[in-house]
Amino acid sequence: MEWLSERPCLNPVTEETTELSLPSRIETVAEAAAAVADFVSRSGVSDDAAFGIDMAVREAVTNAVVHGNSKDEDKVVDIILKSSPEAVEISVHDQGTGFNPNEVPDPTAEENLLKTSGRGILFMRNFMDEVVWFVPPEGGTTVRMLKRR
């Protein structure tokens, strides 16, 4: 008789939390994406989900570095990665003045179609199952993104 516990698990779902604190420079986007890719591969998500998570993280970290922290290398971008059997959760926090995502112009509006920026929030919302922003009392902006399994 073969016991299920003896079978190798091909896509294990791990519970893990990782925290990163990176300087506010453009290279941080690639560093964060690489760290998230390693984290996501350990968490057992599908390739399609991993692609969406990568795109959303790149957009969130770019926004934190460029818009939140204005590329001020004295400020950091904090990233918290959490994996559970239900979802992968990623929070990106900057040290800027905060903003209201509802005030960002709709990139699908005709007058914005040819603009070279302004699509990051749209991408995050489309690639992730849940995206919310917080402006905590201590300052900065935190975006929390969730990808359900």
CNS distance restraints for C-alpha pairs under 8 A (distance, minus, plus):
assign (resid   2 and name CA) (resid   6 and name CA) 7.24 0.50 0.50
assign (resid   3 and name CA) (resid   7 and name CA) 7.36 0.50 0.50
assign (resid  11 and name CA) (resid  44 and name CA) 5.07 0.50 0.50
assign (resid  11 and name CA) (resid  45 and name CA) 7.83 0.50 0.50
assign (resid  12 and name CA) (resid  42 and name CA) 7.91 0.50 0.50
assign (resid  12 and name CA) (resid  43 and name CA) 6.98 0.50 0.50
assign (resid  12 and name CA) (resid  44 and name CA) 5.59 0.50 0.50
assign (resid  13 and name CA) (resid  42 and name CA) 7.87 0.50 0.50
assign (resid  13 and name CA) (resid  43 and name CA) 5.35 0.50 0.50
assign (resid  13 and name CA) (resid  44 and name CA) 5.36 0.50 0.50
assign (resid  13 and name CA) (resid  45 and name CA) 7.96 0.50 0.50
assign (resid  13 and name CA) (resid  84 and name CA) 7.01 0.50 0.50
assign (resid  13 and name CA) (resid  85 and name CA) 5.73 0.50 0.50
assign (resid  14 and name CA) (resid  42 and name CA) 7.09 0.50 0.50
assign (resid  14 and name CA) (resid  43 and name CA) 5.28 0.50 0.50
assign (resid  14 and name CA) (resid  44 and name CA) 7.40 0.50 0.50
assign (resid  14 and name CA) (resid  83 and name CA) 6.54 0.50 0.50
assign (resid  14 and name CA) (resid  84 and name CA) 6.29 0.50 0.50
assign (resid  14 and name CA) (resid  85 and name CA) 6.96 0.50 0.50
assign (resid  15 and name CA) (resid  43 and name CA) 7.44 0.50 0.50
assign (resid  15 and name CA) (resid  82 and name CA) 7.32 0.50 0.50
assign (resid  15 and name CA) (resid  83 and name CA) 5.01 0.50 0.50
assign (resid  15 and name CA) (resid  84 and name CA) 4.64 0.50 0.50
assign (resid  15 and name CA) (resid  85 and name CA) 7.01 0.50 0.50
assign (resid  16 and name CA) (resid  43 and name CA) 7.89 0.50 0.50
assign (resid  16 and name CA) (resid  81 and name CA) 7.85 0.50 0.50
assign (resid  16 and name CA) (resid  82 and name CA) 5.68 0.50 0.50
assign (resid  16 and name CA) (resid  83 and name CA) 5.18 0.50 0.50
assign (resid  16 and name CA) (resid  84 and name CA) 7.04 0.50 0.50
assign (resid  17 and name CA) (resid  80 and name CA) 7.10 0.50 0.50
assign (resid  17 and name CA) (resid  81 and name CA) 5.46 0.50 0.50
assign (resid  17 and name CA) (resid  82 and name CA) 4.44 0.50 0.50
assign (resid  17 and name CA) (resid  83 and name CA) 6.50 0.50 0.50
assign (resid  18 and name CA) (resid  80 and name CA) 5.83 0.50 0.50
assign (resid  18 and name CA) (resid  81 and name CA) 5.08 0.50 0.50
assign (resid  18 and name CA) (resid  82 and name CA) 6.62 0.50 0.50
assign (resid  19 and name CA) (resid  78 and name CA) 7.30 0.50 0.50
assign (resid  19 and name CA) (resid  79 and name CA) 5.71 0.50 0.50
assign (resid  19 and name CA) (resid  80 and name CA) 4.54 0.50 0.50
assign (resid  19 and name CA) (resid  81 and name CA) 6.32 0.50 0.50
assign (resid  20 and name CA) (resid  78 and name CA) 5.66 0.50 0.50
assign (resid  20 and name CA) (resid  79 and name CA) 5.03 0.50 0.50
assign (resid  20 and name CA) (resid  80 and name CA) 6.45 0.50 0.50
assign (resid  21 and name CA) (resid  76 and name CA) 6.22 0.50 0.50
assign (resid  21 and name CA) (resid  77 and name CA) 5.67 0.50 0.50
assign (resid  21 and name CA) (resid  78 and name CA) 4.43 0.50 0.50
assign (resid  21 and name CA) (resid  79 and name CA) 6.34 0.50 0.50
assign (resid  22 and name CA) (resid  28 and name CA) 6.41 0.50 0.50
assign (resid  22 and name CA) (resid  32 and name CA) 7.96 0.50 0.50
assign (resid  22 and name CA) (resid  76 and name CA) 5.38 0.50 0.50
assign (resid  22 and name CA) (resid  77 and name CA) 5.20 0.50 0.50
assign (resid  22 and name CA) (resid  78 and name CA) 6.40 0.50 0.50
assign (resid  23 and name CA) (resid  28 and name CA) 6.63 0.50 0.50
assign (resid  23 and name CA) (resid  73 and name CA) 5.43 0.50 0.50
assign (resid  23 and name CA) (resid  74 and name CA) 7.20 0.50 0.50
assign (resid  23 and name CA) (resid  75 and name CA) 6.35 0.50 0.50
assign (resid  23 and name CA) (resid  76 and name CA) 4.54 0.50 0.50
assign (resid  23 and name CA) (resid  77 and name CA) 6.20 0.50 0.50
assign (resid  24 and name CA) (resid  28 and name CA) 6.71 0.50 0.50
assign (resid  24 and name CA) (resid  64 and name CA) 7.83 0.50 0.50
assign (resid  24 and name CA) (resid  65 and name CA) 4.87 0.50 0.50
assign (resid  24 and name CA) (resid  66 and name CA) 7.79 0.50 0.50
assign (resid  24 and name CA) (resid  69 and name CA) 6.50 0.50 0.50
assign (resid  24 and name CA) (resid  70 and name CA) 7.77 0.50 0.50
assign (resid  24 and name CA) (resid  71 and name CA) 5.02 0.50 0.50
assign (resid  24 and name CA) (resid  72 and name CA) 5.71 0.50 0.50
assign (resid  24 and name CA) (resid  73 and name CA) 4.72 0.50 0.50
assign (resid  24 and name CA) (resid  74 and name CA) 7.39 0.50 0.50
assign (resid  24 and name CA) (resid  75 and name CA) 5.95 0.50 0.50
assign (resid  24 and name CA) (resid  76 and name CA) 5.35 0.50 0.50
assign (resid  24 and name CA) (resid  77 and name CA) 6.26 0.50 0.50
assign (resid  25 and name CA) (resid  29 and name CA) 7.90 0.50 0.50
assign (resid  25 and name CA) (resid  65 and name CA) 6.17 0.50 0.50
assign (resid  25 and name CA) (resid  66 and name CA) 7.97 0.50 0.50
assign (resid  25 and name CA) (resid  71 and name CA) 5.37 0.50 0.50
assign (resid  25 and name CA) (resid  72 and name CA) 7.36 0.50 0.50
assign (resid  25 and name CA) (resid  73 and name CA) 6.24 0.50 0.50
assign (resid  26 and name CA) (resid  30 and name CA) 7.93 0.50 0.50
assign (resid  26 and name CA) (resid  62 and name CA) 7.21 0.50 0.50
assign (resid  26 and name CA) (resid  65 and name CA) 6.86 0.50 0.50
assign (resid  26 and name CA) (resid  66 and name CA) 7.77 0.50 0.50
assign (resid  26 and name CA) (resid  71 and name CA) 7.47 0.50 0.50
assign (resid  27 and name CA) (resid  31 and name CA) 6.50 0.50 0.50
assign (resid  28 and name CA) (resid  32 and name CA) 5.88 0.50 0.50
assign (resid  28 and name CA) (resid  61 and name CA) 7.66 0.50 0.50
assign (resid  28 and name CA) (resid  65 and name CA) 7.96 0.50 0.50
assign (resid  29 and name CA) (resid  33 and name CA) 6.14 0.50 0.50
assign (resid  29 and name CA) (resid  58 and name CA) 5.80 0.50 0.50
assign (resid  29 and name CA) (resid  61 and name CA) 5.76 0.50 0.50
assign (resid  29 and name CA) (resid  62 and name CA) 6.05 0.50 0.50
assign (resid  30 and name CA) (resid  34 and name CA) 6.13 0.50 0.50
assign (resid  30 and name CA) (resid  58 and name CA) 7.59 0.50 0.50
assign (resid  31 and name CA) (resid  35 and name CA) 6.29 0.50 0.50
assign (resid  32 and name CA) (resid  36 and name CA) 6.06 0.50 0.50
assign (resid  32 and name CA) (resid  57 and name CA) 7.68 0.50 0.50
assign (resid  32 and name CA) (resid  58 and name CA) 7.62 0.50 0.50
assign (resid  32 and name CA) (resid  61 and name CA) 7.52 0.50 0.50
assign (resid  33 and name CA) (resid  37 and name CA) 6.00 0.50 0.50
assign (resid  33 and name CA) (resid  54 and name CA) 6.18 0.50 0.50
assign (resid  33 and name CA) (resid  57 and name CA) 6.63 0.50 0.50
assign (resid  33 and name CA) (resid  58 and name CA) 6.26 0.50 0.50
assign (resid  34 and name CA) (resid  38 and name CA) 6.36 0.50 0.50
assign (resid  35 and name CA) (resid  39 and name CA) 6.25 0.50 0.50
assign (resid  36 and name CA) (resid  40 and name CA) 5.92 0.50 0.50
assign (resid  36 and name CA) (resid  54 and name CA) 7.24 0.50 0.50
assign (resid  36 and name CA) (resid  57 and name CA) 7.89 0.50 0.50
assign (resid  36 and name CA) (resid  81 and name CA) 7.64 0.50 0.50
assign (resid  37 and name CA) (resid  41 and name CA) 6.09 0.50 0.50
assign (resid  37 and name CA) (resid  50 and name CA) 7.35 0.50 0.50
assign (resid  37 and name CA) (resid  54 and name CA) 6.95 0.50 0.50
assign (resid  38 and name CA) (resid  42 and name CA) 6.46 0.50 0.50
assign (resid  39 and name CA) (resid  43 and name CA) 6.36 0.50 0.50
assign (resid  39 and name CA) (resid  81 and name CA) 7.71 0.50 0.50
assign (resid  40 and name CA) (resid  44 and name CA) 6.67 0.50 0.50
assign (resid  40 and name CA) (resid  45 and name CA) 6.45 0.50 0.50
assign (resid  40 and name CA) (resid  50 and name CA) 6.51 0.50 0.50
assign (resid  40 and name CA) (resid  88 and name CA) 7.92 0.50 0.50
assign (resid  41 and name CA) (resid  45 and name CA) 6.82 0.50 0.50
assign (resid  41 and name CA) (resid  50 and name CA) 7.83 0.50 0.50
assign (resid  43 and name CA) (resid  83 and name CA) 6.19 0.50 0.50
assign (resid  43 and name CA) (resid  84 and name CA) 7.92 0.50 0.50
assign (resid  43 and name CA) (resid  88 and name CA) 7.85 0.50 0.50
assign (resid  45 and name CA) (resid  49 and name CA) 6.22 0.50 0.50
assign (resid  45 and name CA) (resid  50 and name CA) 6.37 0.50 0.50
assign (resid  45 and name CA) (resid 149 and name CA) 7.14 0.50 0.50
assign (resid  46 and name CA) (resid  50 and name CA) 6.12 0.50 0.50
assign (resid  47 and name CA) (resid  51 and name CA) 6.18 0.50 0.50
assign (resid  48 and name CA) (resid  52 and name CA) 6.49 0.50 0.50
assign (resid  49 and name CA) (resid  53 and name CA) 6.12 0.50 0.50
assign (resid  49 and name CA) (resid 147 and name CA) 7.53 0.50 0.50
assign (resid  50 and name CA) (resid  54 and name CA) 6.08 0.50 0.50
assign (resid  51 and name CA) (resid  55 and name CA) 6.35 0.50 0.50
assign (resid  52 and name CA) (resid  56 and name CA) 6.15 0.50 0.50
assign (resid  52 and name CA) (resid 127 and name CA) 4.75 0.50 0.50
assign (resid  52 and name CA) (resid 128 and name CA) 6.80 0.50 0.50
assign (resid  53 and name CA) (resid  57 and name CA) 6.01 0.50 0.50
assign (resid  53 and name CA) (resid 127 and name CA) 6.69 0.50 0.50
assign (resid  53 and name CA) (resid 128 and name CA) 6.84 0.50 0.50
assign (resid  53 and name CA) (resid 147 and name CA) 7.48 0.50 0.50
assign (resid  54 and name CA) (resid  58 and name CA) 6.15 0.50 0.50
assign (resid  55 and name CA) (resid  59 and name CA) 6.32 0.50 0.50
assign (resid  55 and name CA) (resid 123 and name CA) 7.41 0.50 0.50
assign (resid  55 and name CA) (resid 124 and name CA) 7.38 0.50 0.50
assign (resid  55 and name CA) (resid 127 and name CA) 7.41 0.50 0.50
assign (resid  56 and name CA) (resid  60 and name CA) 6.12 0.50 0.50
assign (resid  56 and name CA) (resid 120 and name CA) 7.74 0.50 0.50
assign (resid  56 and name CA) (resid 123 and name CA) 6.40 0.50 0.50
assign (resid  56 and name CA) (resid 124 and name CA) 4.54 0.50 0.50
assign (resid  56 and name CA) (resid 127 and name CA) 6.37 0.50 0.50
assign (resid  56 and name CA) (resid 128 and name CA) 7.14 0.50 0.50
assign (resid  57 and name CA) (resid  61 and name CA) 5.96 0.50 0.50
assign (resid  57 and name CA) (resid  90 and name CA) 7.91 0.50 0.50
assign (resid  57 and name CA) (resid 124 and name CA) 7.82 0.50 0.50
assign (resid  58 and name CA) (resid  62 and name CA) 5.97 0.50 0.50
assign (resid  59 and name CA) (resid  63 and name CA) 6.12 0.50 0.50
assign (resid  59 and name CA) (resid 120 and name CA) 5.19 0.50 0.50
assign (resid  59 and name CA) (resid 121 and name CA) 7.48 0.50 0.50
assign (resid  59 and name CA) (resid 123 and name CA) 7.59 0.50 0.50
assign (resid  59 and name CA) (resid 124 and name CA) 6.98 0.50 0.50
assign (resid  60 and name CA) (resid  64 and name CA) 6.19 0.50 0.50
assign (resid  60 and name CA) (resid  92 and name CA) 6.67 0.50 0.50
assign (resid  60 and name CA) (resid 120 and name CA) 7.29 0.50 0.50
assign (resid  60 and name CA) (resid 121 and name CA) 7.92 0.50 0.50
assign (resid  60 and name CA) (resid 124 and name CA) 7.49 0.50 0.50
assign (resid  60 and name CA) (resid 143 and name CA) 7.35 0.50 0.50
assign (resid  61 and name CA) (resid  65 and name CA) 6.08 0.50 0.50
assign (resid  61 and name CA) (resid  77 and name CA) 7.42 0.50 0.50
assign (resid  61 and name CA) (resid  92 and name CA) 6.72 0.50 0.50
assign (resid  62 and name CA) (resid  66 and name CA) 5.85 0.50 0.50
assign (resid  62 and name CA) (resid  67 and name CA) 7.80 0.50 0.50
assign (resid  63 and name CA) (resid  67 and name CA) 5.15 0.50 0.50
assign (resid  63 and name CA) (resid  68 and name CA) 6.30 0.50 0.50
assign (resid  63 and name CA) (resid 120 and name CA) 7.72 0.50 0.50
assign (resid  64 and name CA) (resid  68 and name CA) 4.52 0.50 0.50
assign (resid  64 and name CA) (resid  69 and name CA) 6.03 0.50 0.50
assign (resid  64 and name CA) (resid  77 and name CA) 6.60 0.50 0.50
assign (resid  64 and name CA) (resid  92 and name CA) 7.47 0.50 0.50
assign (resid  64 and name CA) (resid  93 and name CA) 6.93 0.50 0.50
assign (resid  64 and name CA) (resid  94 and name CA) 5.19 0.50 0.50
assign (resid  64 and name CA) (resid  96 and name CA) 7.96 0.50 0.50
assign (resid  65 and name CA) (resid  69 and name CA) 5.15 0.50 0.50
assign (resid  65 and name CA) (resid  70 and name CA) 6.11 0.50 0.50
assign (resid  65 and name CA) (resid  71 and name CA) 5.30 0.50 0.50
assign (resid  65 and name CA) (resid  72 and name CA) 7.85 0.50 0.50
assign (resid  65 and name CA) (resid  77 and name CA) 6.96 0.50 0.50
assign (resid  65 and name CA) (resid  94 and name CA) 7.30 0.50 0.50
assign (resid  66 and name CA) (resid  70 and name CA) 4.74 0.50 0.50
assign (resid  66 and name CA) (resid  71 and name CA) 5.31 0.50 0.50
assign (resid  67 and name CA) (resid  71 and name CA) 7.84 0.50 0.50
assign (resid  67 and name CA) (resid  96 and name CA) 7.77 0.50 0.50
assign (resid  68 and name CA) (resid  94 and name CA) 5.68 0.50 0.50
assign (resid  68 and name CA) (resid  95 and name CA) 6.47 0.50 0.50
assign (resid  68 and name CA) (resid  96 and name CA) 4.35 0.50 0.50
assign (resid  68 and name CA) (resid  97 and name CA) 6.87 0.50 0.50
assign (resid  68 and name CA) (resid  98 and name CA) 6.88 0.50 0.50
assign (resid  68 and name CA) (resid 140 and name CA) 7.22 0.50 0.50
assign (resid  68 and name CA) (resid 141 and name CA) 7.28 0.50 0.50
assign (resid  69 and name CA) (resid  75 and name CA) 6.35 0.50 0.50
assign (resid  69 and name CA) (resid  76 and name CA) 7.63 0.50 0.50
assign (resid  69 and name CA) (resid  94 and name CA) 6.17 0.50 0.50
assign (resid  69 and name CA) (resid  95 and name CA) 5.80 0.50 0.50
assign (resid  69 and name CA) (resid  96 and name CA) 4.87 0.50 0.50
assign (resid  70 and name CA) (resid  96 and name CA) 7.67 0.50 0.50
assign (resid  75 and name CA) (resid  94 and name CA) 7.77 0.50 0.50
assign (resid  75 and name CA) (resid  95 and name CA) 6.27 0.50 0.50
assign (resid  76 and name CA) (resid  94 and name CA) 6.52 0.50 0.50
assign (resid  76 and name CA) (resid  95 and name CA) 6.80 0.50 0.50
assign (resid  77 and name CA) (resid  92 and name CA) 6.83 0.50 0.50
assign (resid  77 and name CA) (resid  93 and name CA) 5.64 0.50 0.50
assign (resid  77 and name CA) (resid  94 and name CA) 4.92 0.50 0.50
assign (resid  77 and name CA) (resid  95 and name CA) 7.28 0.50 0.50
assign (resid  78 and name CA) (resid  91 and name CA) 7.96 0.50 0.50
assign (resid  78 and name CA) (resid  92 and name CA) 5.77 0.50 0.50
assign (resid  78 and name CA) (resid  93 and name CA) 5.07 0.50 0.50
assign (resid  78 and name CA) (resid  94 and name CA) 6.63 0.50 0.50
assign (resid  79 and name CA) (resid  90 and name CA) 7.05 0.50 0.50
assign (resid  79 and name CA) (resid  91 and name CA) 5.54 0.50 0.50
assign (resid  79 and name CA) (resid  92 and name CA) 4.59 0.50 0.50
assign (resid  79 and name CA) (resid  93 and name CA) 6.38 0.50 0.50
assign (resid  80 and name CA) (resid  90 and name CA) 5.71 0.50 0.50
assign (resid  80 and name CA) (resid  91 and name CA) 5.12 0.50 0.50
assign (resid  80 and name CA) (resid  92 and name CA) 6.71 0.50 0.50
assign (resid  81 and name CA) (resid  88 and name CA) 7.41 0.50 0.50
assign (resid  81 and name CA) (resid  89 and name CA) 5.92 0.50 0.50
assign (resid  81 and name CA) (resid  90 and name CA) 4.71 0.50 0.50
assign (resid  81 and name CA) (resid  91 and name CA) 6.67 0.50 0.50
assign (resid  82 and name CA) (resid  88 and name CA) 5.73 0.50 0.50
assign (resid  82 and name CA) (resid  89 and name CA) 5.04 0.50 0.50
assign (resid  82 and name CA) (resid  90 and name CA) 6.40 0.50 0.50
assign (resid  83 and name CA) (resid  87 and name CA) 6.11 0.50 0.50
assign (resid  83 and name CA) (resid  88 and name CA) 4.54 0.50 0.50
assign (resid  83 and name CA) (resid  89 and name CA) 6.38 0.50 0.50
assign (resid  84 and name CA) (resid  88 and name CA) 6.36 0.50 0.50
assign (resid  85 and name CA) (resid 149 and name CA) 7.46 0.50 0.50
assign (resid  86 and name CA) (resid 148 and name CA) 5.96 0.50 0.50
assign (resid  86 and name CA) (resid 149 and name CA) 5.68 0.50 0.50
assign (resid  87 and name CA) (resid 146 and name CA) 6.62 0.50 0.50
assign (resid  87 and name CA) (resid 147 and name CA) 5.46 0.50 0.50
assign (resid  87 and name CA) (resid 148 and name CA) 4.16 0.50 0.50
assign (resid  87 and name CA) (resid 149 and name CA) 5.26 0.50 0.50
assign (resid  88 and name CA) (resid 146 and name CA) 5.82 0.50 0.50
assign (resid  88 and name CA) (resid 147 and name CA) 5.22 0.50 0.50
assign (resid  88 and name CA) (resid 148 and name CA) 6.46 0.50 0.50
assign (resid  88 and name CA) (resid 149 and name CA) 7.71 0.50 0.50
assign (resid  89 and name CA) (resid 144 and name CA) 7.07 0.50 0.50
assign (resid  89 and name CA) (resid 145 and name CA) 5.71 0.50 0.50
assign (resid  89 and name CA) (resid 146 and name CA) 4.49 0.50 0.50
assign (resid  89 and name CA) (resid 147 and name CA) 6.42 0.50 0.50
assign (resid  90 and name CA) (resid 144 and name CA) 5.76 0.50 0.50
assign (resid  90 and name CA) (resid 145 and name CA) 5.20 0.50 0.50
assign (resid  90 and name CA) (resid 146 and name CA) 6.46 0.50 0.50
assign (resid  91 and name CA) (resid 142 and name CA) 6.51 0.50 0.50
assign (resid  91 and name CA) (resid 143 and name CA) 5.54 0.50 0.50
assign (resid  91 and name CA) (resid 144 and name CA) 4.30 0.50 0.50
assign (resid  91 and name CA) (resid 145 and name CA) 6.24 0.50 0.50
assign (resid  92 and name CA) (resid 142 and name CA) 5.49 0.50 0.50
assign (resid  92 and name CA) (resid 143 and name CA) 5.38 0.50 0.50
assign (resid  92 and name CA) (resid 144 and name CA) 6.64 0.50 0.50
assign (resid  93 and name CA) (resid 140 and name CA) 6.74 0.50 0.50
assign (resid  93 and name CA) (resid 141 and name CA) 5.55 0.50 0.50
assign (resid  93 and name CA) (resid 142 and name CA) 4.19 0.50 0.50
assign (resid  93 and name CA) (resid 143 and name CA) 6.53 0.50 0.50
assign (resid  94 and name CA) (resid 140 and name CA) 5.14 0.50 0.50
assign (resid  94 and name CA) (resid 141 and name CA) 5.50 0.50 0.50
assign (resid  94 and name CA) (resid 142 and name CA) 6.61 0.50 0.50
assign (resid  95 and name CA) (resid 139 and name CA) 6.38 0.50 0.50
assign (resid  95 and name CA) (resid 140 and name CA) 4.07 0.50 0.50
assign (resid  95 and name CA) (resid 141 and name CA) 6.83 0.50 0.50
assign (resid  96 and name CA) (resid 139 and name CA) 6.92 0.50 0.50
assign (resid  96 and name CA) (resid 140 and name CA) 4.50 0.50 0.50
assign (resid  96 and name CA) (resid 141 and name CA) 6.73 0.50 0.50
assign (resid  97 and name CA) (resid 139 and name CA) 6.31 0.50 0.50
assign (resid  97 and name CA) (resid 140 and name CA) 5.38 0.50 0.50
assign (resid  97 and name CA) (resid 141 and name CA) 7.37 0.50 0.50
assign (resid  98 and name CA) (resid 135 and name CA) 5.84 0.50 0.50
assign (resid  98 and name CA) (resid 139 and name CA) 6.88 0.50 0.50
assign (resid  98 and name CA) (resid 140 and name CA) 5.10 0.50 0.50
assign (resid  98 and name CA) (resid 141 and name CA) 4.89 0.50 0.50
assign (resid  99 and name CA) (resid 135 and name CA) 7.52 0.50 0.50
assign (resid  99 and name CA) (resid 141 and name CA) 7.08 0.50 0.50
assign (resid 100 and name CA) (resid 104 and name CA) 7.41 0.50 0.50
assign (resid 101 and name CA) (resid 121 and name CA) 7.75 0.50 0.50
assign (resid 101 and name CA) (resid 133 and name CA) 7.53 0.50 0.50
assign (resid 104 and name CA) (resid 118 and name CA) 7.57 0.50 0.50
assign (resid 105 and name CA) (resid 112 and name CA) 7.70 0.50 0.50
assign (resid 105 and name CA) (resid 118 and name CA) 7.37 0.50 0.50
assign (resid 106 and name CA) (resid 112 and name CA) 7.16 0.50 0.50
assign (resid 106 and name CA) (resid 118 and name CA) 7.90 0.50 0.50
assign (resid 107 and name CA) (resid 112 and name CA) 5.22 0.50 0.50
assign (resid 107 and name CA) (resid 113 and name CA) 6.07 0.50 0.50
assign (resid 107 and name CA) (resid 115 and name CA) 7.97 0.50 0.50
assign (resid 107 and name CA) (resid 118 and name CA) 5.98 0.50 0.50
assign (resid 107 and name CA) (resid 119 and name CA) 5.78 0.50 0.50
assign (resid 107 and name CA) (resid 122 and name CA) 7.64 0.50 0.50
assign (resid 108 and name CA) (resid 112 and name CA) 6.47 0.50 0.50
assign (resid 108 and name CA) (resid 113 and name CA) 5.89 0.50 0.50
assign (resid 109 and name CA) (resid 113 and name CA) 6.34 0.50 0.50
assign (resid 119 and name CA) (resid 123 and name CA) 6.23 0.50 0.50
assign (resid 120 and name CA) (resid 124 and name CA) 6.19 0.50 0.50
assign (resid 121 and name CA) (resid 125 and name CA) 6.14 0.50 0.50
assign (resid 122 and name CA) (resid 126 and name CA) 6.15 0.50 0.50
assign (resid 123 and name CA) (resid 127 and name CA) 5.99 0.50 0.50
assign (resid 124 and name CA) (resid 128 and name CA) 5.92 0.50 0.50
assign (resid 124 and name CA) (resid 131 and name CA) 7.09 0.50 0.50
assign (resid 124 and name CA) (resid 145 and name CA) 7.87 0.50 0.50
assign (resid 125 and name CA) (resid 129 and name CA) 7.14 0.50 0.50
assign (resid 125 and name CA) (resid 130 and name CA) 6.89 0.50 0.50
assign (resid 125 and name CA) (resid 131 and name CA) 5.98 0.50 0.50
assign (resid 128 and name CA) (resid 145 and name CA) 6.40 0.50 0.50
assign (resid 128 and name CA) (resid 146 and name CA) 5.96 0.50 0.50
assign (resid 128 and name CA) (resid 147 and name CA) 5.22 0.50 0.50
assign (resid 129 and name CA) (resid 145 and name CA) 7.50 0.50 0.50
assign (resid 129 and name CA) (resid 146 and name CA) 5.69 0.50 0.50
assign (resid 129 and name CA) (resid 147 and name CA) 5.16 0.50 0.50
assign (resid 129 and name CA) (resid 148 and name CA) 6.46 0.50 0.50
assign (resid 130 and name CA) (resid 144 and name CA) 7.90 0.50 0.50
assign (resid 130 and name CA) (resid 145 and name CA) 5.59 0.50 0.50
assign (resid 130 and name CA) (resid 146 and name CA) 5.03 0.50 0.50
assign (resid 130 and name CA) (resid 147 and name CA) 6.94 0.50 0.50
assign (resid 131 and name CA) (resid 143 and name CA) 6.87 0.50 0.50
assign (resid 131 and name CA) (resid 144 and name CA) 5.69 0.50 0.50
assign (resid 131 and name CA) (resid 145 and name CA) 4.51 0.50 0.50
assign (resid 131 and name CA) (resid 146 and name CA) 6.55 0.50 0.50
assign (resid 132 and name CA) (resid 143 and name CA) 5.69 0.50 0.50
assign (resid 132 and name CA) (resid 144 and name CA) 5.38 0.50 0.50
assign (resid 132 and name CA) (resid 145 and name CA) 6.69 0.50 0.50
assign (resid 133 and name CA) (resid 141 and name CA) 6.92 0.50 0.50
assign (resid 133 and name CA) (resid 142 and name CA) 5.60 0.50 0.50
assign (resid 133 and name CA) (resid 143 and name CA) 4.41 0.50 0.50
assign (resid 133 and name CA) (resid 144 and name CA) 6.32 0.50 0.50
assign (resid 134 and name CA) (resid 141 and name CA) 5.80 0.50 0.50
assign (resid 134 and name CA) (resid 142 and name CA) 5.13 0.50 0.50
assign (resid 134 and name CA) (resid 143 and name CA) 6.42 0.50 0.50
assign (resid 135 and name CA) (resid 139 and name CA) 6.36 0.50 0.50
assign (resid 135 and name CA) (resid 140 and name CA) 6.05 0.50 0.50
assign (resid 135 and name CA) (resid 141 and name CA) 4.71 0.50 0.50
assign (resid 135 and name CA) (resid 142 and name CA) 6.36 0.50 0.50
assign (resid 136 and name CA) (resid 140 and name CA) 6.75 0.50 0.50
assign (resid 136 and name CA) (resid 141 and name CA) 6.87 0.50 0.50
assign (resid 136 and name CA) (resid 142 and name CA) 7.66 0.50 0.50
